[in-house]
Amino acid sequence: MTTTPTRPAPPRAPTQGAKPRGIFWPGIAGIASGALMLVSLLVMYSNSPDYAGSNGLRKTVEFYRDSGNRDLTEAMTLVMLAAALLFLFFLAALARVAASRSAQVLVGGIVFTTLVMVGTIAGAIYAVSASHTDDFLVTPQTGMVALLLQDVAYGGFIAGMVGAAVLLFAVWRTARTTRALPQWLGWFGFVIAVLCLAGPFSAWLTVLLMGVWTVLAGVVLVMRPPVEV
């Protein structure tokens, strides 16, 4: 019994690796995010109610009775929310660069972004309600709500910087072990992360420093070659 010889299968073409993914535009998003964050924070720091002390309630009510203050608060809220959305675009590219530590970068960055957005909205919702709701009058009674929301906003920023610390520690380790990021960027992030441990005593400063760090990290991504996936 004879068997029919089988024809050898043609050689398979070698599979091509994934193409490098560009990080130029995510870098631009990081620069824009950090810049918008700084603008919003600096304006809010210079134009916000001084609710500390025995005259805090009176000063808060006087602040929110001014329509100009309410409009500026609403505008800076939109700026901060835009910065947060751009940060998410930048975060995805930063996680690709971090490689083995991408999970820590993503988790820390998402926690930071979410809590900053929550804190921003909480701090501005009183001004938005007073400007767009005719039945919501700025009185000493409703001013107590504003005081509570300011505390919620500050707590959101403090908790958000804990998430940022996770991201920054991961970037520091990446810069130290893989050299995928500059050493100076990793050490700058390490300093910010350590300051975050001071909680309410340094939250006002660490958020500003995070904006500066984001701008610098965006510049690094813009100047860096595409990432192999």
C-alpha positions in Angstrom: 0.0 0.0 0.0 1.5 3.3 -1.1 1.0 6.5 0.7 0.7 9.8 -1.1 3.5 12.1 0.0 2.2 15.2 1.7 3.4 18.6 0.4 5.4 20.5 3.1 3.6 23.5 4.4 5.0 26.9 3.2 7.2 28.6 5.8 5.3 31.1 7.9 6.3 34.7 7.7 7.9 35.9 10.9 5.5 37.9 13.1 6.3 41.5 13.4 6.6 43.2 16.8 4.2 45.9 17.8 5.0 49.3 16.4 6.4 51.9 18.8 3.6 54.1 20.3 4.2 57.8 20.3 4.2 59.7 23.5 4.5 63.2 22.0 0.9 64.2 22.4 0.5 62.7 25.9 3.6 64.8 26.8 1.9 67.9 25.5 -1.2 66.9 27.5 1.0 66.7 30.6 2.5 70.1 30.0 -1.0 71.6 29.5 -2.4 69.7 32.6 0.3 71.0 34.9 0.1 74.5 33.6 -3.7 74.6 34.0 -3.4 73.1 37.4 -1.0 75.8 38.6 -3.1 78.6 37.2 -6.3 77.3 38.9 -4.5 76.7 42.2 -2.8 80.1 42.3 -5.9 82.0 41.5 -8.0 80.0 44.1 -5.3 80.5 46.7 -5.3 84.3 46.1 -9.1 84.5 45.8 -10.9 82.3 48.3 -12.8 82.9 51.5 -10.8 83.1 54.7 -12.9 80.7 56.7 -10.5 80.2 59.6 -10.9 81.9 62.9 -13.8 83.4 64.7 -14.8 85.7 61.8 -14.7 82.8 59.3 -18.5 82.6 58.8 -18.9 86.4 58.2 -16.0 86.5 55.8 -17.3 83.5 53.9 -20.8 85.0 53.5 -19.3 88.3 52.3 -17.1 86.4 49.8 -19.9 84.5 48.2 -22.3 87.4 48.1 -19.9 89.0 45.5 -20.9 87.7 42.1 -17.4 88.3 40.8 -16.0 85.9 43.3 -18.6 83.3 42.5 -17.9 83.6 38.7 -14.1 83.4 39.2 -14.5 80.3 41.4 -16.7 78.6 38.8 -14.2 79.5 36.0 -11.2 78.1 37.9 -13.2 74.9 38.7 -13.6 74.3 35.0 -9.9 74.9 34.5 -9.0 72.4 37.2 -11.4 69.8 35.8 -9.8 70.3 32.3 -6.4 69.8 33.9 -7.6 66.6 35.5 -8.9 65.1 32.2 -5.6 66.0 30.4 -3.7 64.4 33.3 -5.4 61.1 32.6 -4.3 61.2 28.9 -0.7 61.9 30.1 -1.0 59.2 32.8 -1.5 56.4 30.2 1.8 57.3 28.4 3.6 57.6 31.7 2.5 54.2 32.7 3.9 52.7 29.5 7.2 54.3 30.2 7.2 52.9 33.8 6.8 49.4 32.3 6.9 46.9 35.3 5.6 49.6 37.7 2.8 50.7 35.4 0.1 49.4 37.8 1.3 51.6 40.7 1.5 54.6 38.3 -2.0 54.0 37.0 -3.6 53.3 40.4 -1.9 56.3 42.1 -2.6 58.6 39.2 -6.3 57.6 39.0 -6.8 58.0 42.8 -5.1 61.4 42.6 -7.2 62.6 39.7 -10.4 61.4 41.1 -10.0 62.9 44.5 -8.7 66.2 43.1 -11.9 66.4 41.0 -14.0 65.6 44.0 -12.3 68.2 46.1 -12.6 70.8 43.3 -16.3 70.2 42.8 -16.9 70.2 46.5 -15.2 73.5 47.0 -17.1 75.2 44.1 -20.6 73.7 44.4 -21.7 76.4 46.8 -20.6 79.2 44.5 -22.2 77.5 41.5 -25.5 76.9 43.4 -25.6 80.6 44.6 -25.0 81.8 41.1 -27.5 79.7 39.2 -30.2 78.9 41.7 -32.6 81.8 42.6 -33.8 80.0 45.7 -30.3 79.5 47.1 -29.5 82.7 49.0 -26.2 83.4 50.6 -27.0 83.9 54.3 -25.3 83.1 57.5 -27.4 79.9 57.7 -26.4 78.7 54.2 -22.8 79.9 54.8 -22.4 77.0 57.2 -22.8 74.7 54.2 -19.9 76.6 52.5 -17.7 76.1 55.5 -18.4 72.4 55.5 -17.7 72.1 51.8 -14.4 73.9 52.1 -13.3 71.3 54.6 -14.4 68.5 52.3 -12.5 70.1 49.4 -9.3 70.4 51.5 -9.7 66.8 52.7 -10.1 65.7 49.1 -6.8 67.3 48.1 -5.0 65.8 51.1 -6.2 62.3 50.2 -5.5 62.9 46.5 -1.9 63.7 47.3 -1.6 60.3 49.0 -2.5 58.7 45.6 0.0 61.0 43.9 2.7 59.8 46.4 2.1 56.2 45.1 2.6 57.4 41.6 5.7 59.4 42.4 7.4 56.6 44.4 6.8 54.3 41.4 8.4 56.8 39.0 11.3 57.3 41.4 11.9 53.5 41.4 11.6 53.4 37.6 14.2 56.2 37.2 16.5 54.4 39.7 16.4 50.9 38.3 15.6 51.1 34.6 16.8 54.5 33.6 13.7 54.9 31.5 13.2 58.3 33.1 15.7 60.9 34.1 17.2 60.6 37.6 16.4 64.3 38.5 12.7 63.8 37.6 12.5 60.7 39.9 14.2 62.4 42.8 12.0 65.5 42.5 9.0 63.2 42.6 10.5 61.5 45.6 10.8 64.8 47.5 7.1 65.6 46.7 6.0 62.1 47.8 7.8 62.5 51.2 6.2 65.9 51.7 2.8 64.3 51.1 3.4 62.3 54.3 2.9 65.6 56.3 -0.7 65.5 55.3 -2.6 68.8 56.1 0.5 70.7 57.0 1.9 70.5 53.4 -1.1 69.8 51.2 -1.3 73.3 49.9 2.3 73.1 48.8 2.4 69.5 47.4 -0.5 70.2 45.0 1.5 73.1 43.6 4.6 71.0 43.3 2.7 68.2 41.6 1.6 70.7 39.0 5.3 71.7 38.4 6.3 68.0 38.3 3.6 67.3 35.7 4.9 70.0 33.5 8.5 68.7 33.7 7.4 65.1 33.2 5.4 66.2 30.1 8.5 67.9 28.7 10.4 64.6 29.3 7.8 62.6 27.3 7.8 65.1 24.5 11.6 64.8 24.1 11.7 61.0 24.6 11.5 58.5 21.6 8.4 56.4 21.1 7.8 53.5 23.5 8.0 49.9 22.3 4.8 48.1 23.4 
